[in-house]
């Protein structure tokens, strides 16, 4: 018998014992998964029942409050305040429960469960989303610079536009996953990426010609400015979010956005001139494309379609930012009035 056989047999015995341990761990793991699944169903049912009861009692409070003085209605107002607080608490709780995907995710990915079950996984996914956005924005800035000042080939322009389509399409998917996990991304900033995806797709299909070259340099300069603005916002917003989260004033899944939100009022108002300049550049692009569409040599449908997209982006970005500024100014004036 070979001298190495006893050693092999000994190693096999050790490996076999470890295998039985792995099997037992797997059995225990599957058992815990089953328990978690049952607990999720009970938990979800309890929250649904609580929310239904809160709606009922909210209607009762509303009816009882009619005709009461402020002093008499104070206990009812306290109940209403607690109802609002509990609704926010339930929202936080539901972020850790499986839920049906929205229409967009259902169409793209089907009914697969995309909910992450712990805070670490959610935060890691959010951080990975931010890194993805940062890295691709840098690539877009470099590529737009190359197209504007170094190379002038339609193929390279097409690569830039294809990258923009892929970038915005990927952002919409990742943002939908983050929303299903409890991120509170404002509606317009999500819609903004859908419109940008469509706009980039139309730019990709625009055939080379006189009108394309008339608008090309303006679009590339705009793309460079947008990338620069996104990098500027990422740098300052991420720092501001970090401080606010440390103070417990922001949600862990709040994201940097290509716009202005209420939490940016303290410390980031200096970004407003850069933002408004970008918004009016979108308006300028829309007007330029509209004037081009009136030229007798204009036969491409992409001209008017891109013009409409830029005008929609301008109106959405401008009026959303304006509404946030107006709301914060109103709050500031109210606070001053109370202190006087």
N, C-alpha and C positions, 0 to 999 in steps of 0.2 A: 504493500500500500504506500502511495506517495506520502511524503512527510507533510505536504501542504493540505491534504484532505481534512484532517481534524480541525485545522484553523478555519477552513471553509465551512464545515459543519457547525462550528461554534458561532461563526458570523451569521449563518442562516438562522440558528436558534434565536439569536438576539434580534435579528430582523423580523422573525416571525412574531416574537413578543411585541415588538413595536407596531407591527401590522395590526394585531388584535387591539392595541391601544388606540390606533387610528380609527379602526372600525367602531369602537365604543364611543370615541369622540364624535364621529360622524352621526351615530345613532342619537347621541345627546343633542347634537346640533340640529338635526331634523326635528327632534321633539320640541326644542325651544322655538324653532321657526313656526311650528304648528301652534304652539302656545301664543306666540306673538301675533300670528294671524287672527286667532280667535279674540285676543285682547284688543286688537285694532278694530274689529267689528263691533265689539261691545262699547269701546270708547267712542267710536264714530256715532253709534246709535244714541249714546248718552248725550253727546254734544248736540245732535239733531233735536233730541227731545227738549234739551235746555233752551235751545234757540227758539223753538216753537213756543215754549212757555213764556220766554221773554217777550216775544211778539204779542202774545195774548195779554200779558200784564201791562205792556206798554200801551196797548189800546185802552185798557181799563183805566190806567193812570190819566190818559188823555181825556177820557170822558169825565172822570171824577174832578179833574182840575178846573173845568169850566165853571165860571161864576164864583170862584174862591178868591179871597184876598191873598196878597203875597205871603203874609204870615201863615195863613191856613194851608197854603199850597207848598210851604217849605218842605215838609216830609215827602211829598210827591216829587218835588224837584230833586231831592236827594236820591230817590229811587231811580228817576230818569238818568241821573248822572252815573249811578252805579250800573245801570243797564248798558250805557254806552261803553263804560270801562270793560264790562264783561264781554261785550261783542268784540272788542279789540283782543281780549285774552283768548277768546275762542278762535279768532283768526290766527293767532300765534300757535295755538294747539293744533289746529287743522293742517298747519304747514308740515307736520310730522306724520300725517296720515295719508295713505294712498287715496288718490282721487282720479276721476276721469280726466283724460287729456282734453284740452281745448280743440276747437275745430281744426286749426292749423296743424297741431302736432298729430292729431288723429289721421288727417289726410296724408301726412308725410311718413309717420312712424307707426301708425296703427294704434292699438289699445295697450301697448306695452307700458308698464308702470315705471314712471320716471322720477318718483319721489325718493329723495335721499333721506335715510332714517335717523341721521344724527347731525348735530351742529357742525362737527368737524368736516364731514363730507360736504355739507352745503357751503361752508366757508371756503373749502379747498376748490370747489367747482366755481364759485364766484371769483376767487383770486385767479384761477386759470383763465376765466373769461376776460378779466381785465388785462392779463398778460397777452392773451391772443390779440385783443384789440390794439394794445400798444405796439406789439411787434409788426402787425400787418400795416398799421398806420405809418410806421417808419418806412416800410417797404414801399407803400403807395407814394409817400413824399419823395423818395429817391427816384422812383420810376417816373413820376410826373415831371420832376426836374430834368431827367434825361430826355424825355420826350419833348420838353419845351425848349431846351437849350443845346442839346447835343445831337440827338437823332431825330429824323423827320420821316419815319416810315409808317404807313398805315398799319402794318402788321404789329409794330411795337405799341401803337395806340390801342389796337385791339386787345393786346395782352393786358394793358392797363385797365381797359373797360371790363374785360373778363374777370380780372382780379377784383374789381369793384363789385361786380355782380356776385361773385363767390363770397366776398367779405360780408356784404350786407345780408345776403341770404343766410349765411352761417350765423350772423348776429341775431337775426330774427328767430332762428331755431334755438340758440343758446338762451336768449332772453325768455322764450316761451317755457323752457325747462326751469329757468330761475323763477319765473312767475308761479309755476305750478308747485314750487318749493317754498313759496312765501315771500318772494321779493316784490317790493312795491314800486315797480317801474310805472311811471305815469303814462297814460294812454297815448298821448301824442308822440312821445319819444320812441315808442314801439312802432306806431304808424309811420313815423318819419323814415324808419329803416325799410319798411315795405315799399314806400314810394321811391326811395333811393335805389332799391334793387331794380324796380321797374325802369327808372330813369337810366341807370347804367346799362340795362339790357337794350334799351332803345338806342343809346349811344353806340353800343357794340354793333348794331345792325345798320347804322348810318353809312351808306356807301361813300367812298371817296369821290370828291367832286369840288366844284367851286365853292358852294355854300359850306361844305364841311371844313374846308381850309379857312374860310372866313371866320368861323366860330372856334376853330381848333385851339389857337393860342389863348383865347379868352377862357376857354374851358380848362385848359391845362394850368393856367395861372390860378383859376378858381380852385382847382383840385389841390394845388400846392398850399394855398391859403387854408383850405378846409383841413388838410392834414396837420398843418402847423397849429391851427386853432384847437384841434382835437388833442394834440400833444400838450399844448398849454393848459387846456382844461383838465386833462388827466393828471398832470403834475400837481396842480393846485387843489383840485377836487379830492384827489386821493389823500393828500395831507390833511385837508379839512375834515373829511369823513373819518379819518383815523382818530383825530382829536375828539370829534363829537361822539363816536362810538365809545371811546374811553370814558367819556363823561356820562354815558348811558342815554344820550339824546338822539341817537340814530339807530336804525335797525341794522343787524349784522349783514344783511343781504342788500343794503342800499348800494347803488352803482354810480360810477361816473357816467355822465350823459353829455351829448353834444348840444347842451342848452343850459338854461338857468332854472334852478328850482329854489323853493323857499328856504331850504336849509343853507343855501349858499350866501344868504343875505349878510351874514356876519363874516367878513373877511374876504369875500370873493366878488364884491361889487365892482372892483376894478376890471373884471372880465367883461362887463356889459358893453363898453365901447367896441371891443373886438367882436363880440357876438352880433351887435347891431350892424357893424360893418359887413360881416358875413351874410346877414339876412338881406341887406340891401344889395349885395352883390348878386344874390339869387334873383332879386327883383330885376336887376340890370340884365342878367342873363335871359330872363323871361321876356323882357321888352325887346332885347336884341333879336331873339329868335322870332318874336312876333313880327317885327319889321322885316326880317329876312323872309318870312313866309309870304309876305305881300309882294315880293319881287317876282317879275314875270318868269324868270328862269327857275323858280322854286318848284320842283316836282316831287321832292322827297317828303313823305308823310312824317318822317322823324323830326323835321324842323318844328312843326306846330306842336307835336306831341311832347317833345322835350321842353318847349316853351311853357306848355300847360303844367308840366311837372315842376318846373322851377317856380312858377307862380304859386302853386299849391304849397310847395316847401316854404316859400317866403311867408305866405299868409299864416301857415301853421306855426312856424318858428317865431315870427314877429309877434303875433297876437298872444301866443302862449307865454312868451317872455314878458310881454307888456302886462298881461294879466297877473303874473307872479309879482312884478315890481309894484303894480297898483295895489295888490292885496297887502304886500309888506308895508308900503307907505301908509295905507289905511290903518293897519295894526299899530304902526309907530305913532301916528297921530292920536289914536285912541289911548295909547299908553301915556303920552304926554298930557292929554286932557285929564286923565285920572290923577296924575301926580300934582297937577296945579290946584 
